[in-house]
């Protein structure tokens, strides 16, 4: 399978799953097969080696028993000859011990050959020859004890004892040869088993190396595909980031444009209200004043009506002026920032009944920045009046060499900033307005401890753009 041709339109999880399943399709069965073969060969080798070892041990025990029988038989004959020649009964003691050991070794041989009927007959023939040899030895000893010198000497001079001993050795040699052949067969079996194990281990090792080599190849291919996938994903992320940045810049420019349009519309509406509605209300007030001067003093009802109309017109004129100031504060252009903020604070104090403290320093700012500071404080006061449930409000404006700071704080109920809804356009608008002016806005609020709105705005330096690179965070 050529992994280099895999299309990168697959998801990383699906691609890795496909490659892993393909790898396991070959590597895992090979590993299982190698393990099964190794286990089978080990089991076979173990059982064969165990059988060979048992056969060798049996042959060794058999050979030891046969050698012991021959040795004991020679010891018995030596004791018999010593007694016959010397008449010393001390020679009969090793003779008797040898006979007893011979009988015990014969019983051992019968047990060893009990599972081998084909060789048990040879053991019985050996036992019969041994019995005859023992009878011949016993006969000479009894004749020596009885003083029959000619009889035992005659028996010794014959070849009967030698023939019986040779017959015993012949049967022993048969059994020894059979055991030797069995031991050699066991050794050959052990050798074959070891060779088989060596071959099996070599084959399993070769298979394991082939599987490992295959695994390395597949791992390398998987790594290559993963790297390509990561590169593709990185390109997509970079493209998405560029798109997000581009669209964010567009949205920011659109928001700034809408803000400027809003200010222009508010200015236009303020001028219209001032020029048109203000003129109409003023003209109506003058007409009412002329009517009052021409009415007969004897008509108090009409005079009251005109007085009420005059008060109504005065309220309308005052309302229009307040609306005009809210739309576009003329005090900024006519009086400057500090008096405008003072007027704003006093009017809010009168309307809300809250105690407002304002502390400010003279600050040289362009008209756009002055409007930003004014709108920031105006919006903050509006939010305090609606939501804060406060008693005291503090406004602080400080001027530094390169920047100004604006703080509006209250002692109201505060709020959890995590609970602020994304649709809180007032706070979002404040933040955007300050950032467009090159500043930074911070809002700190703790439930039960009030709220503080802080902004840092740069001062212009000649023709250089306003930034906050050297101002505090």
C-alpha positions in Angstrom: 0.0 0.0 0.0 1.4 3.4 -1.0 0.8 5.7 1.9 2.1 8.7 0.0 -1.0 8.7 -2.2 -3.5 8.8 0.7 -5.7 11.9 0.3 -5.5 14.4 3.0 -9.2 15.1 3.0 -9.6 12.3 5.6 -9.9 13.4 9.2 -6.8 12.7 11.4 -8.7 10.2 13.6 -10.1 8.3 10.5 -6.8 8.3 8.8 -4.9 6.9 11.8 -7.6 4.3 12.4 -7.3 3.2 8.7 -3.5 2.9 8.9 -3.6 1.2 12.3 -6.1 -1.4 11.1 -4.1 -2.1 8.0 -1.0 -2.5 10.1 -2.6 -4.8 12.6 -4.0 -6.9 9.6 -0.6 -8.2 9.0 1.6 -7.6 12.0 -0.7 -9.0 14.7 -1.4 -12.3 13.0 2.3 -12.7 12.3 3.1 -12.1 16.0 0.3 -14.5 17.1 1.5 -17.1 14.7 5.1 -16.8 15.8 4.2 -17.0 19.4 2.0 -20.1 18.8 4.7 -21.8 16.8 7.3 -21.1 19.5 5.0 -22.4 22.3 4.2 -25.6 20.3 7.9 -26.3 19.6 8.8 -25.6 23.2 6.1 -28.0 24.4 7.2 -30.7 22.0 10.8 -30.2 22.8 10.1 -30.3 26.5 8.2 -33.6 26.4 10.7 -35.2 24.1 13.6 -34.1 26.3 11.7 -35.2 29.4 11.2 -38.7 27.8 14.9 -38.8 26.7 16.1 -37.8 30.2 13.8 -40.4 31.9 15.0 -43.1 29.5 18.7 -42.1 30.1 18.1 -42.2 33.9 16.4 -45.6 33.6 19.4 -46.9 31.6 21.8 -45.6 34.1 20.0 -47.1 37.0 19.8 -50.4 35.1 23.5 -50.4 34.3 24.3 -49.6 37.9 22.2 -52.5 39.0 23.8 -54.9 36.5 27.3 -53.8 37.4 26.4 -54.2 41.0 25.2 -57.8 40.4 28.4 -58.7 38.6 30.5 -57.1 41.3 28.5 -58.8 44.1 28.7 -62.1 42.2 32.5 -61.8 42.0 32.6 -60.9 45.7 30.6 -63.9 46.5 32.9 -66.1 44.5 35.9 -64.5 46.1 34.5 -65.2 49.6 33.7 -68.8 48.6 37.2 -69.4 47.3 38.8 -67.9 50.4 36.7 -70.1 52.6 37.4 -73.2 50.5 41.2 -72.6 50.5 41.6 -71.5 54.2 38.6 -72.9 55.9 38.3 -69.6 57.7 34.6 -68.8 58.4 35.4 -65.1 58.2 35.3 -65.4 54.4 31.7 -66.5 54.6 30.6 -63.1 55.8 31.3 -61.2 52.6 29.9 -64.2 50.7 26.6 -64.0 52.5 26.4 -60.2 52.1 27.1 -60.5 48.4 24.4 -63.1 48.0 21.9 -60.9 49.8 22.9 -57.8 47.6 22.5 -59.9 44.5 19.0 -60.9 45.4 18.1 -57.2 46.2 19.6 -56.0 42.9 17.6 -58.7 41.0 14.4 -57.4 42.6 15.4 -53.9 41.5 16.0 -55.1 38.0 12.6 -56.7 37.8 11.0 -53.4 38.9 13.0 -51.4 36.3 12.0 -53.8 33.5 8.4 -54.2 34.7 7.2 -51.8 32.0 9.3 -53.5 29.3 8.0 -57.1 28.8 10.3 -57.6 25.8 13.4 -57.3 28.0 11.9 -58.8 31.1 12.6 -62.3 29.7 16.3 -61.6 29.5 16.2 -60.4 33.1 14.5 -63.7 34.1 17.2 -65.7 32.2 19.9 -63.7 34.0 18.2 -64.5 37.3 18.2 -68.2 36.5 21.9 -68.2 35.6 22.7 -66.2 38.7 20.6 -68.7 40.7 22.6 -71.6 39.2 25.9 -69.9 40.0 24.7 -69.2 43.6 23.7 -72.9 43.9 27.1 -74.0 42.7 28.8 -71.7 45.2 26.5 -72.8 47.9 27.1 -76.5 47.1 30.9 -76.2 47.4 30.6 -74.2 50.7 28.3 -76.9 52.2 30.7 -79.7 51.1 33.6 -77.8 52.7 31.7 -77.4 55.9 30.9 -81.2 55.8 34.6 -82.0 55.2 34.0 -83.5 51.8 37.3 -82.4 50.3 37.2 -84.4 47.2 33.7 -83.3 46.2 34.2 -79.6 46.4 37.7 -79.8 44.8 36.2 -81.8 41.9 33.5 -79.1 41.4 36.1 -76.4 41.4 38.2 -78.3 38.9 35.3 -78.5 36.5 34.2 -75.7 34.1 30.6 -75.5 35.5 31.2 -72.4 37.5 33.0 -70.7 34.7 30.2 -71.5 32.2 27.6 -70.2 34.5 29.6 -67.0 35.1 30.1 -66.5 31.4 26.3 -67.1 30.9 25.6 -64.4 33.5 28.0 -62.0 31.8 26.4 -62.7 28.4 22.9 -61.8 29.7 24.3 -58.8 31.5 26.0 -57.6 28.3 22.8 -58.0 26.4 21.0 -55.8 28.9 23.9 -53.4 29.0 24.0 -53.2 25.2 20.2 -52.6 25.1 20.5 -49.8 27.8 23.5 -48.3 25.9 21.4 -48.2 22.7 18.6 -46.7 24.6 20.9 -44.1 26.2 22.4 -43.2 22.8 18.9 -42.9 21.3 17.9 -40.6 24.2 21.0 -38.5 23.6 20.2 -38.4 19.9 16.7 -37.3 20.8 17.9 -34.6 23.1 20.3 -33.4 20.3 17.5 -33.4 17.8 15.3 -31.5 20.2 18.0 -28.9 20.9 18.5 -28.5 17.1 14.7 -28.2 16.6 14.6 -25.5 19.3 17.5 -23.7 17.8 15.8 -23.7 14.4 12.5 -22.7 15.9 14.0 -19.8 17.8 15.9 -18.7 14.7 12.7 -18.8 12.6 10.7 -17.0 15.3 13.4 -14.4 15.6 13.4 -13.9 11.9 9.6 -13.6 11.8 9.8 -11.1 14.7 12.4 -9.1 12.9 10.3 -9.1 9.7 7.3 -8.0 11.7 9.3 -5.3 13.5 10.7 -4.1 10.2 7.1 -4.0 8.8 6.0 -2.1 11.8 8.8 0.4 11.4 7.8 0.9 7.8 4.2 1.4 8.6 5.1 3.7 11.6 7.3 5.8 9.3 4.5 6.0 6.7 2.0 6.9 9.4 4.3 9.6 10.7 4.7 11.0 7.3 1.0 11.1 6.7 0.4 12.6 10.1 3.0 15.3 9.4 1.3 16.1 6.1 -2.0 16.2 7.9 -0.6 18.5 10.5 0.8 20.7 7.8 -2.5 20.8 6.1 -4.3 21.5 9.4 -1.8 24.2 10.2 -2.4 25.9 6.8 -6.1 25.7 7.4 -5.7 27.2 10.9 -3.5 30.0 9.5 -6.0 30.7 6.8 -8.8 30.7 9.4 -6.8 33.0 11.6 -6.1 35.4 8.8 -9.8 35.3 7.8 -10.8 35.9 11.5 -8.4 38.8 11.7 -9.6 40.2 8.4 -13.2 39.9 9.4 -12.5 41.3 12.9 -10.8 44.3 11.3 -13.8 44.7 9.0 -16.2 44.4 11.8 -14.1 46.9 13.9 -14.0 49.3 11.0 -17.7 48.9 10.5 -18.4 49.4 14.2 -16.2 52.6 14.1 -18.0 53.8 11.0 -21.4 53.1 12.6 -20.2 55.0 15.7 -19.2 57.9 13.6 -22.4 57.8 11.7 -24.3 57.6 14.9 -22.5 60.7 16.3 -23.1 62.5 13.0 -26.8 61.6 13.1 -27.0 62.7 16.7 -25.3 65.9 15.8 -27.6 66.4 12.8 -30.6 65.6 14.9 -29.4 68.0 17.6 -29.0 70.8 15.1 -32.5 70.1 13.7 -34.0 70.1 17.1 -32.2 73.2 18.0 -32.9 75.1 14.8 -36.4 73.9 14.0 -38.1 72.7 17.2 -36.3 75.3 19.4 -37.4 78.1 17.0 -41.0 76.8 17.0 -41.2 76.5 20.7 -39.6 80.0 21.2 -42.0 81.5 18.6 -45.0 79.9 20.3 -43.8 81.3 23.7 -43.6 84.8 22.3 -47.1 84.5 20.7 -48.5 83.4 24.1 -46.8 86.4 25.7 -48.4 88.8 23.2 -51.8 87.2 23.7 -51.5 87.6 27.5 -50.8 91.3 27.1 -53.8 91.9 24.9 -56.3 89.9 26.9 -58.8 91.7 29.1 -57.8 91.6 32.7 -61.3 90.7 33.6 -60.9 87.2 32.1 -58.9 85.2 34.8 -59.7 81.8 33.2 -58.0 82.7 30.0 -55.1 84.2 31.8 -54.7 80.9 33.8 -54.8 78.9 30.5 -52.2 81.1 29.0 -50.0 80.8 32.1 -50.3 77.0 31.9 -49.4 77.1 28.2 -46.4 79.3 29.0 -45.2 76.8 31.6 -45.7 73.9 29.2 -43.7 75.7 26.5 -40.9 76.4 29.0 -40.9 72.6 29.9 -40.8 71.7 26.3 -37.9 74.1 25.6 -36.0 72.7 28.6 -36.7 69.1 27.5 -35.5 69.9 24.0 -32.3 71.5 25.3 -31.6 68.5 27.5 -32.2 66.1 24.6 -30.0 68.2 22.4 -27.3 68.2 25.0 -27.6 64.4 25.3 -27.4 64.0 21.6 -24.5 66.4 21.1 -23.1 68.2 24.1 -22.6 71.8 22.9 -20.7 72.5 26.1 -17.7 70.5 24.8 -17.3 72.9 21.9 -18.2 76.0 23.8 -16.8 75.4 27.3 -14.4 72.5 27.1 -14.1 69.0 28.7 -13.9 70.0 32.4 -17.0 72.2 32.6 -18.9 69.7 30.4 -18.2 66.9 32.9 -19.1 69.1 35.8 -22.5 69.9 34.2 -23.0 66.2 33.4 -22.3 65.2 36.9 -24.6 67.9 38.5 -27.5 67.1 36.1 -27.1 63.3 36.9 -27.0 64.1 40.6 -30.2 66.2 40.3 -32.0 63.5 38.3 -30.9 60.4 40.3 -30.6 61.8 43.8 -27.2 60.2 44.2 -24.2 62.0 45.6 -21.6 62.6 42.9 -18.1 63.6 43.6 -15.9 64.7 40.6 -12.2 65.3 40.7 -10.5 66.3 37.5 -7.3 67.8 36.2 -7.0 69.9 33.1 -6.3 67.6 30.1 -5.4 68.7 26.6 -7.2 66.2 24.3 -8.4 66.4 20.8 -12.2 66.8 20.3 -12.6 63.1 19.4 -10.9 62.0 22.6 -12.9 64.6 24.6 -16.1 63.1 23.2 -14.8 59.6 24.0 -14.2 60.6 27.7 -17.6 62.4 27.8 -19.5 59.4 26.4 -17.7 57.0 28.6 -18.7 58.9 31.8 -22.2 59.4 30.4 -22.7 55.7 29.7 -21.2 54.8 33.1 -23.6 57.1 34.9 -26.5 55.8 32.9 -25.7 52.2 34.0 -25.2 53.3 37.6 -28.6 54.9 37.6 -30.3 51.9 36.1 -28.6 48.9 37.8 -26.1 49.8 40.5 -28.5 50.7 43.4 -25.7 52.9 44.7 -25.6 55.9 47.0 -22.3 57.5 46.0 -20.5 58.0 42.7 -16.9 59.2 42.2 -15.6 60.5 38.9 -11.8 61.0 38.6 -9.9 62.4 35.6 -6.1 62.6 35.9 -3.7 63.9 33.3 -0.2 62.7 32.8 2.5 63.6 30.3 1.5 61.1 27.7 -1.9 59.8 28.7 -5.0 60.5 30.8 -6.9 58.2 33.1 -10.6 58.1 33.7 -12.3 56.4 36.6 -16.0 56.1 37.4 -16.7 54.1 40.6 -19.8 53.5 42.8 -20.7 51.8 46.0 -23.5 49.8 44.6 -24.3 46.1 44.6 -21.8 45.2 41.9 -22.1 42.1 39.7 -20.2 39.0 38.6 -18.4 39.7 35.4 -18.8 36.1 34.3 -22.6 36.7 34.4 -22.4 39.6 31.9 -24.4 38.6 28.8 -22.8 38.8 25.4 -25.7 41.1 24.4 -24.5 43.8 26.9 -24.0 46.2 24.0 -23.4 49.2 26.3 -20.2 47.7 27.8 -19.1 46.5 24.4 -19.7 49.9 22.9 -17.7 51.6 25.7 -14.8 49.2 25.2 -14.8 49.7 21.4 -15.0 53.5 21.6 -12.0 53.6 24.0 -10.0 51.1 21.8 -10.7 53.1 18.7 -9.2 56.1 20.5 -6.1 54.1 21.1 -6.9 53.4 24.8 -7.7 50.5 27.1 -10.8 49.9 29.2 -11.0 47.9 32.4 -14.1 47.0 34.4 -13.7 45.7 37.9 -16.8 44.6 39.9 -17.4 42.5 42.9 -20.8 41.6 44.2 -21.6 43.8 47.2 -18.5 46.0 46.7 -19.5 48.2 43.8 -18.1 48.7 40.3 -15.2 50.6 38.9 -14.8 51.5 35.2 -11.3 52.6 34.3 -9.9 53.8 31.0 -6.5 55.0 29.8 -6.3 57.2 26.8 -3.2 58.5 25.1 -2.4 62.1 24.4 -1.4 63.1 20.9 2.2 63.8 20.2 2.6 66.0 17.2 1.6 64.2 14.0 2.5 60.8 15.5 -0.5 58.4 16.0 -1.8 58.1 19.4 -0.8 54.8 21.1 -0.4 53.4 24.6 3.0 51.8 24.2 4.5 53.8 27.1 1.5 54.0 29.3 0.6 51.7 32.2 -1.6 48.6 31.7 
